[in-house]
């Protein structure tokens, strides 16, 4: 008999947790406290902590994406105008010096084209596409943590809900199915609150991830189009050389 009581101790422990939580959910006048904040306090456990920490991380990531992943930083108008102007005027030396310092997506693509060893037209296009794809992948990696948080948050909330339901039905079983309906309902609402927290965290993360990923892809496509236009004005080894302004002045003299 003593061994049987000892084995039932882990079963009574969750029941005591649910009972104490349901007692805390009642006000001084015996009414059940409702609202988000009371449910948050009553549902505070390891799953809630994980979701709250994930919320702070998500906010920091969203702010960083809003600041860094903008068209004015990825493809600045000033850089585009300078590169196009120097290319069309044939100032290749100035263009090389500029793109080596420029950090825009177009600057990376044009620099890769100029550094191509054979300087063939197809080779320069391929080098520009590879450089632009590499930079675009680097930008996408900044967004990927939001996708991870957005997919994990509902699972963490579901785990908290399952744990809460286990506690609630354990308490119901220990009372022989005669548990107070109010206490049982507050226990179930606490369990479902974890799912709510997970969804509240996941929705903005996935929304920002989808919108910003689409925006970055649009900017990268525009940069590739501009890079292709710039490469068409560059001299290629497999086509008749285009004369630069300096060569033209020499011929005139």
N, C-alpha and C positions, 0 to 999 in steps of 0.2 A: 504493500500500500504506500509506504513512503516514496518508493521509486516512481509510482504513478503520479503522485503530486508533483514530484520534481520534474517529470517530463511535461507536465501541463503548464509549467511556468512560462515558457516562451509564447504560449498561446494567449495567456492572460495579459502579457505585456502590451501587445497592440491594442487589446480591449481597453486597458487603462489609458493609453494614449488617446484613443478616440473619445473615451468618456471625459477625460480632462479637457480635451479640445472643445467638445460639445458644451461642457459646462462654462468654458470661457466665452463661448459664442452667445450665451444668454446674458442679457443685461441684468441690472439690479432688480428690475421689475418683472423678471421672468420671461421677457420677450427675446426672441432670437435676433441677434444683431445681424443686419444685412448691409450690403454695400461692398464696394471693391476693397476699401482699406481694411475693414474687419476681416474679410476673407483672406486678404493678403497676409495679415498678421497671424491668422489661425493656420494658414497653409504654409508657413515659413519652415522650410526644411532644406535638405541638400539640393533637391531639384529646383526649388525657388531660387536658392543662391546661384546655381549654375545659370539659370535664365536671366537673373539680374546682372550678373557679371557679363554674360553674352550681350545684354542690352547696351552696357557701357562700351564694350568693344565695338559693337555695331555702329553706335553713334560716332565714335572716333573714326571708324573706317569710312562712313558716309561723308563726314566733314572733309576727310582727306581726298576722297574722290571728287567732291564738288570743287575743291580748290585746285587739285592737280590735273584732273581729266577734263579740261576745258579746251575748246577750239583755240582760244587765245594763247594757250600754253603749248598745245600739241602742234598746231599749225598757225603760228602768228602771221598776221597780215603783213607786217613789216618784213619778215624773212622771205615770204613768198614774193613780195614786190621786188626786193633786192635781187633775189636769185633770177627771177624772170628778166629783170632789166639788164643785169650783167650778161646773161646768156644771149639775149637778143642782140646786144651791142657787141658781142664777140670778145668780151673782156674775160678771157679764160683764167688768166693769172689771178685777177681779183676774185673771180668766182671760187677758185681753189682755196684761196686764203679765207674767204668768208665762210664756206661750208665746213672748213676744218674747225671753226669756232662755234658755228651755229648748232644748236641742240634741237631744232625742230625736226619733225618727221620728214619733211621734204629735204632738209639739209643732210640728214643721214642717207637718204636715197641717192641724192645727187653726188655726195662724196663717194659712195660706193661705186657709182658709175664712172666717176673720174679716176678712181684708183684701179679700175679694171686693167689688167696687164696688157691685153691685146687690143683694147679699145675698139672692138667690133660693135656694130650697132646692136646686134642681138645679145652679145655678151654684156654690154652696158645695161640693157633693159633687164636682163636676168639678175645682174648684181644689184640694181636698184630695187627690184621686187623682193629679193632675199633680205636686203637691209630693212626695207619697209615692213616686211612680214615679221622680222625679228623684233623690231621696235613695237609693232602692234601687239605681239605676244607678250612683251614685257608690260605693256599697258593693261592687257587683259588680266595678267597675274595680279595686278593691284586690286582688281575687282573680284577675283576668285574667292577671297575669304568671306565676302558677303554671301556668295552662293553657298558656301559650306555652312555658315551660320544659319542661313535661311532654310536649308534642308535638315539640319540637325535639331533646330529649336522645336519643331513639332514632335520629333521623336523623344526629346527630353521631357517635354510636357506630357506626352502619352505615358512615358515611364512613371512620372509622378502621379498621373491619374490611376494607372494600374495599381501602384502601391497604395494609394488612398482607398481604392475600392477593396483591396485585400484587407486593409485595416477595418473598414466599415463592415464588411461581411463576416470578418472574424468576430467582431463585437456582437453582431447579430446571432452568430452561431453559439457564442458563449452564453447568451441569454435565452437559448432555446427558442429563438424566433420571436421573442416577446420584447424586443428592444423598443425604446421610445421612438415613435416615427419622427419626432422632431430632431432627436439626436442622430438618427440614421440619415435623415435628409441633409443635415448640415455636414455630416461626414462625406456624403456623396458630392455635395456642392464644393467642398474643399478639394476633393479629388479632381473634379472637372475644372477647377480654377487653374490647375497646372496646365491643362490643355489650352485654356484661354491665354495664359502667359506665353506659351510656346507659339501660338498663332499670331499674337500681337507682335512678337519679336520677328517671326518669319516673314510676315507680309511686307513690311517696309524694306527689309533686306533684299528680298527677291524682286521687289518693284524697282529699287534703285539699281540693282544688278542688271536687270533686263533693259531699263532705259539707258543707263550709262554704257552698257556694252554695245547697244545699237548705235549710240552716238559716237563712240570711239570707232566703230566699224565704218560709219559714214565718213568720219574725218580721214581715216586711213585710206578709204577708196578715193577720196578727193586728192589726197597727197600723191597716190600712185598715178592718177590722171595728170596731175601737174608735173610729176617727175618724167612721165612719158613725153610730155610736150617739151620739157627742157632738154631731154636727151636727143630729140629730133634736131635741135639746133647745135648740138655738139659735134665736132669733127670726129669721124670714125675712120679706122684704118682700112676697112673694106669698101669704102665709098670715096668719091672725090673729096679731097680735103677742102674744108671751108676756110677762107682767108680771114684772119683776124684783122683788126684795125691796124695793128702794127705792121703786118705784112703788106697791107694795102698801101700804107704810107711809104714803105720801102720801095715798092714797085713804082709808085708815082715819082719818087726821087730819081 
